[in-house]
Amino acid sequence: MNLLSIRNLTVYFYLHCKDRVVKALDGVDFDAEKGKITALIGGSGSGKSVLSRSVLGLIDKPGMIKSGEIRFNGVDLRTLQEKELLKIRGRNIAMIFQEPINAMNPVVKVKRHFYEVLGRCAKMGSKKEMRNLCIQTLSRMSIRNAEEVFEKYPFELSGGMCQRVMIAMGLLAIPELLIADEPTSALDLTTQAVILKELNKVRDEGVSIILITHDLGVVAHMADDLYVIKDGRIVEHGSVFNVFKKPEHEYTKQLLQSV
């Protein structure tokens, strides 16, 4: 059963004037099943991040969603008001952004970012309970000095540490759907293995995951289903096993040959 179902999604970016248009997404169909990891692969600029941001209504000007349906649990998210979307973000759908340093407020401590997520998810217990939950979630990301990191500002952390903090924030509320945009790109191999193990754990706990990555090894190891995107269009999709074993589109063959 599909948790997320996208049909004919079209996103345009207008350059300088409306006579010049970049079709970032051009009639995309995409499904994510409950309890599965669905991978999305493609080159830089192919539309992967635009697709993920469209789900949460995070397309800013000069971008615009021109048409299509984005159904989550049967509800078209495009029909919801901003206040209704705010209730879904973080609580039902969480996102790990590709550039965590830019996604976090540099003058707000890590702990305040975490408490905001908990407040949005109506999980506000005592201050001690909230703190313990946050520290525990940070520790799952192979952060040994979790209590110190919790009290720091994002600009005091390395890119890899910010990435782990962002992943912990995404997992904090145990959402129904987790969108992970290049979640391990800034991490060393040892930490990457820890993060992938934790993502597998939350999948086993019932969290559906959309995994956006360039790493085909991660896709082969983690994902159930696979979509290949090129120039804003889905060119191939199917089970990971079938696509890897017998790719049909020439672009998919080139991606696999590049490994």
Buried (B, 14 or more C-beta within 10 A) or exposed (E): EBBBBBBEBBBBBBEEEEEEBEBBBBBBBBBBBBBBBBBBBBBEEBBBBBBBBBBBBBBEEBBBBBEBBBBBBEEEBBEBEEEEBEEBBBBBBBBBBBBBBEBBEEEEBBBEBBBBBBEBBEBEEEEEEBBEBBBEBBBBBBBEEBBEBBEBBBEBBEEBBBBBBBBBBBBBBBBBBBBBBBBBBBBEEEBBBBBBEBBBEBBEEEBBBBBBBBBBEBBBEBBBBBBBBBBBBBBBBBEBEBBBEEBEBEBBEEBBEEE
